[in-house]
Amino acid sequence: MQIVSALFMDNVDFRREFEGGPTKIDITGAYFSTHVDGAFPTTLTPHLLVLLRAEHESARSGTLEVTFCKEGTDEEVGRHRAPVMIQAPGKFFYQLVRPELTFTEPGTIEARCVIPETGSAVVTPLTVMM
């Protein structure tokens, strides 16, 4: 199993142009930074969309681990762990992760996404500005 991408976004919709056709993914409001009105500390609950791919039939199951750390450190501020099963006939899957992230000051938190069984990994930053 491989991580295709991971990004923070506002909304995701899936559609088909015709019955039985390929699935289209409409992602809106993708972002890597956000603005906070008001004082710190503040808590955000962003949507993290993780797209996964099974490169062959035996790679359809695994575990998605997402660790949220302050940038440049191993200081963990959140964690998500869930088993994943990609159903046939498709070889793609998406997982929505919605952490509660507390920012004590402006800065960046990294979403460190990994599939432990394969070592596939992606790091997606989220910067909060004032």
Backbone bond lengths (Angstrom), bond angles and torsions (degrees), N, CA, C in turn:
res aa  C-N    CA-C-N  psi(-1)  N-CA   C-N-CA  omega(-1)  CA-C   N-CA-C  phi
1 M - - - 1.446 - - 1.522 108.29 -
2 Q 1.325 115.40 138.87 1.460 121.32 -179.02 1.522 110.64 -125.98
3 I 1.327 115.63 148.08 1.461 121.06 171.42 1.523 107.09 -87.55
4 V 1.320 116.39 120.42 1.461 122.01 178.98 1.529 109.64 -81.21
5 S 1.330 116.20 -46.11 1.460 120.63 178.58 1.521 109.45 -165.22
6 A 1.325 114.38 163.52 1.466 121.54 174.33 1.518 106.80 -147.00
7 L 1.328 116.52 129.05 1.445 119.00 178.63 1.517 110.78 -152.34
8 F 1.325 113.88 153.05 1.452 120.31 175.29 1.520 107.49 -82.84
9 M 1.344 116.48 138.07 1.459 120.09 -176.56 1.515 110.05 -154.86
10 D 1.345 114.44 165.41 1.462 120.68 179.32 1.521 112.41 -86.64
11 N 1.345 117.09 -39.35 1.461 119.36 -173.61 1.522 110.41 -155.50
12 V 1.329 115.66 152.44 1.462 121.97 175.41 1.531 107.95 -139.45
13 D 1.322 115.77 136.92 1.464 122.30 176.43 1.519 108.63 -133.33
14 F 1.321 115.70 147.97 1.459 121.96 178.82 1.524 107.83 -118.19
15 R 1.332 116.17 138.58 1.464 120.23 -179.04 1.524 109.94 -149.45
16 R 1.312 114.42 162.04 1.462 121.86 174.23 1.517 107.79 -122.29
17 E 1.335 116.23 137.51 1.457 119.71 179.51 1.516 111.57 -71.66
18 F 1.340 116.81 -26.44 1.458 122.08 175.47 1.521 108.37 -153.81
19 E 1.323 116.75 158.36 1.467 123.29 -178.27 1.525 110.47 -55.41
20 G 1.330 115.85 124.19 1.457 120.84 179.65 1.518 114.31 83.74
21 G 1.332 116.10 -2.91 1.462 120.46 -179.06 1.517 112.16 -78.42
22 P 1.319 116.21 176.55 1.464 119.97 -179.86 1.531 111.21 -67.82
23 T 1.314 115.73 151.69 1.453 121.39 179.63 1.525 110.53 -82.09
24 K 1.302 115.33 134.07 1.466 122.74 175.04 1.532 107.05 -103.96
25 I 1.328 116.61 141.15 1.460 122.02 178.46 1.525 108.13 -111.44
26 D 1.326 116.27 118.71 1.461 122.01 176.91 1.528 107.91 -102.56
27 I 1.342 115.99 110.82 1.459 122.49 -179.79 1.522 107.08 -108.38
28 T 1.339 116.37 126.07 1.463 119.83 179.15 1.528 110.01 -121.58
29 G 1.307 113.88 146.28 1.457 119.98 176.13 1.515 114.02 69.09
30 A 1.336 118.65 36.56 1.463 120.72 176.65 1.525 108.89 -67.79
31 Y 1.325 116.69 136.48 1.463 119.62 -177.86 1.527 111.34 -151.36
32 F 1.339 114.04 158.69 1.457 122.01 176.30 1.526 110.81 -124.28
33 S 1.343 116.18 -2.52 1.457 120.57 175.41 1.521 108.48 -147.63
34 T 1.318 114.91 158.66 1.450 120.75 -179.62 1.522 108.86 -148.50
35 H 1.315 114.41 161.45 1.462 121.49 -177.81 1.521 108.38 -108.91
36 V 1.320 116.61 140.44 1.459 121.74 178.02 1.520 108.85 -114.18
37 D 1.314 116.14 124.93 1.462 120.95 172.16 1.522 107.75 -90.48
38 G 1.284 117.18 131.44 1.457 119.25 178.16 1.510 112.35 108.39
39 A 1.313 113.63 -164.76 1.463 120.64 -172.57 1.524 112.05 -99.19
40 F 1.302 113.61 160.59 1.460 121.32 173.03 1.532 107.50 -95.55
41 P 1.318 120.01 152.60 1.470 126.54 2.33 1.522 111.57 -74.55
42 T 1.329 114.38 154.58 1.458 121.58 177.11 1.521 109.10 -138.51
43 T 1.315 116.35 149.40 1.460 121.49 179.29 1.517 109.55 -114.77
44 L 1.328 116.24 129.63 1.454 123.10 178.02 1.524 109.32 -114.92
45 T 1.335 115.75 149.30 1.469 121.24 175.60 1.529 108.62 -127.77
46 P 1.335 116.66 71.54 1.468 120.15 -177.90 1.522 111.56 -74.30
47 H 1.323 116.11 159.44 1.465 121.90 173.41 1.522 108.82 -93.61
48 L 1.317 117.13 123.38 1.458 122.63 174.35 1.522 107.24 -107.72
49 L 1.323 116.58 119.53 1.464 122.46 178.53 1.525 108.00 -98.80
50 V 1.340 116.48 121.51 1.464 121.58 178.21 1.523 107.38 -114.31
51 L 1.338 116.42 119.60 1.460 122.16 177.79 1.525 108.49 -98.26
52 L 1.337 115.91 131.14 1.455 122.57 -176.49 1.516 110.62 -121.37
53 R 1.331 115.60 153.64 1.464 121.78 -179.13 1.524 109.46 -134.18
54 A 1.328 115.78 135.61 1.466 121.87 171.28 1.512 106.69 -98.34
55 E 1.327 116.59 110.05 1.456 120.26 -175.11 1.521 112.72 -75.89
56 H 1.340 117.65 -14.53 1.466 121.97 173.80 1.528 108.48 -157.75
57 E 1.299 117.02 169.29 1.470 123.03 -172.85 1.530 112.86 -56.41
58 S 1.320 118.46 -39.11 1.467 120.18 -176.69 1.528 112.59 -77.53
59 A 1.337 118.09 -3.58 1.469 121.74 -178.36 1.523 111.66 -102.56
60 R 1.332 118.06 22.52 1.464 120.54 -175.64 1.521 114.44 -82.67
61 S 1.326 118.83 -8.22 1.462 119.67 178.38 1.522 110.13 -128.29
62 G 1.323 114.99 148.37 1.454 121.15 -179.82 1.513 109.80 -177.39
63 T 1.310 115.44 -165.03 1.460 122.44 -179.35 1.519 108.35 -127.90
64 L 1.318 116.34 135.59 1.460 120.97 173.74 1.522 107.61 -103.86
65 E 1.324 116.05 121.58 1.458 121.91 175.05 1.524 108.65 -116.43
66 V 1.326 115.82 129.37 1.459 121.02 176.31 1.527 107.18 -125.46
67 T 1.318 115.56 121.19 1.452 121.67 176.82 1.523 107.63 -112.68
68 F 1.315 116.36 127.87 1.457 122.19 179.60 1.527 107.56 -100.56
69 C 1.337 116.14 117.11 1.464 122.16 -176.18 1.516 110.23 -128.28
70 K 1.339 115.27 150.23 1.460 119.18 172.38 1.517 107.96 -64.04
71 E 1.329 115.61 136.70 1.461 121.31 -176.43 1.526 111.51 -54.56
72 G 1.332 115.21 135.09 1.449 121.38 176.96 1.510 115.06 78.36
73 T 1.344 117.04 4.27 1.467 121.20 179.69 1.520 108.78 -135.05
74 D 1.317 115.93 174.72 1.462 121.77 171.34 1.524 111.02 -105.35
75 E 1.353 116.72 15.76 1.459 120.92 179.37 1.528 109.36 -70.57
76 E 1.309 115.59 109.50 1.462 122.88 -175.87 1.519 110.50 -81.77
77 V 1.343 115.93 130.56 1.463 121.18 177.46 1.526 111.85 -117.63
78 G 1.324 117.24 -0.72 1.459 121.99 177.83 1.510 110.43 -178.06
79 R 1.348 115.42 159.85 1.465 120.03 -178.49 1.529 109.35 -153.09
80 H 1.328 114.68 145.52 1.468 122.52 175.71 1.528 107.14 -137.85
81 R 1.321 116.47 136.06 1.470 121.30 177.63 1.528 107.19 -144.31
82 A 1.351 115.80 126.73 1.461 119.44 -178.41 1.522 110.36 -151.23
83 P 1.345 116.68 141.07 1.463 119.01 172.92 1.521 109.51 -70.48
84 V 1.333 116.24 148.67 1.461 121.84 -178.35 1.521 108.26 -129.96
85 M 1.336 116.02 135.74 1.462 122.00 175.65 1.515 107.90 -131.95
86 I 1.318 116.76 117.03 1.460 121.81 178.88 1.524 107.71 -89.08
87 Q 1.320 116.41 117.68 1.459 122.07 -175.63 1.523 111.67 -81.41
88 A 1.317 115.12 145.87 1.470 120.44 172.78 1.529 107.54 -71.85
89 P 1.315 121.04 153.86 1.444 127.27 6.73 1.526 112.83 -87.65
90 G 1.351 117.67 -11.38 1.458 119.78 -177.75 1.514 112.04 -73.71
91 K 1.309 115.55 158.94 1.446 120.45 178.15 1.522 110.84 -119.05
92 F 1.347 114.95 18.07 1.457 120.14 177.59 1.516 109.37 -125.44
93 F 1.324 115.66 156.34 1.456 121.90 -178.12 1.517 107.23 -152.36
94 Y 1.305 116.99 153.21 1.458 119.81 173.55 1.519 109.21 -126.34
95 Q 1.307 115.13 148.09 1.460 121.92 176.28 1.522 107.17 -128.74
96 L 1.319 116.68 127.86 1.462 121.25 174.23 1.521 108.44 -95.93
97 V 1.311 115.65 128.62 1.457 122.24 178.18 1.517 106.66 -118.37
98 R 1.329 116.95 129.42 1.467 120.27 -178.94 1.528 109.15 -127.00
99 P 1.322 116.45 86.74 1.462 119.80 -177.75 1.527 111.71 -80.20
100 E 1.327 115.62 162.43 1.459 122.52 167.60 1.509 105.83 -103.18
101 L 1.330 116.73 111.32 1.455 121.57 -176.23 1.527 109.53 -114.20
102 T 1.325 116.17 123.42 1.449 121.30 178.61 1.522 109.22 -99.47
103 F 1.317 115.26 125.26 1.455 122.58 176.26 1.528 107.68 -107.43
104 T 1.322 117.25 122.61 1.462 121.21 177.59 1.522 111.65 -88.64
105 E 1.341 115.65 -14.58 1.457 122.98 179.41 1.520 107.70 -161.23
106 P 1.338 118.45 167.42 1.463 119.22 174.68 1.529 109.62 -58.57
107 G 1.328 116.22 145.75 1.457 119.78 -179.87 1.513 111.65 164.92
108 T 1.324 115.35 -169.24 1.464 121.77 -174.65 1.519 110.61 -123.16
109 I 1.327 114.40 136.93 1.462 122.50 171.95 1.520 106.88 -116.00
110 E 1.321 116.63 137.19 1.462 122.13 177.99 1.521 109.98 -101.17
111 A 1.336 115.69 131.57 1.463 121.58 171.01 1.524 105.78 -91.90
112 R 1.327 116.93 105.82 1.464 122.64 -178.18 1.521 107.88 -96.06
113 C 1.331 115.11 101.86 1.463 122.68 -175.18 1.524 109.22 -97.90
114 V 1.333 117.19 133.70 1.456 120.18 -179.27 1.533 110.16 -148.45
115 I 1.328 115.28 146.27 1.464 123.25 168.68 1.531 104.90 -104.65
116 P 1.338 119.74 102.61 1.466 121.14 -174.41 1.525 113.78 -58.84
117 E 1.325 116.90 -33.17 1.462 119.90 -177.15 1.524 112.92 -65.58
118 T 1.336 117.59 -28.55 1.470 120.87 -176.60 1.523 113.27 -117.86
119 G 1.331 117.01 -16.49 1.453 120.73 -176.98 1.517 114.11 82.41
120 S 1.326 117.54 0.59 1.463 120.56 177.73 1.529 108.86 -61.49
121 A 1.343 116.59 131.80 1.463 119.89 -175.23 1.525 111.73 -145.83
122 V 1.327 115.36 148.83 1.456 123.87 175.63 1.526 107.18 -143.70
123 V 1.327 116.81 140.72 1.463 121.70 174.76 1.522 107.70 -115.90
124 T 1.340 116.03 126.63 1.462 121.77 179.69 1.525 108.77 -122.36
125 P 1.332 117.87 120.90 1.468 120.36 -178.91 1.513 112.45 -86.40
126 L 1.332 115.20 152.23 1.462 122.61 170.95 1.523 106.94 -132.87
127 T 1.324 116.22 114.17 1.462 122.08 -179.09 1.522 109.42 -103.13
128 V 1.319 115.91 131.93 1.463 121.86 176.94 1.520 107.87 -108.19
129 M 1.336 114.51 126.42 1.463 121.70 179.96 1.520 109.07 -115.31
130 M 1.308 114.60 159.63 1.453 119.89 179.24 1.506 110.12 -109.03
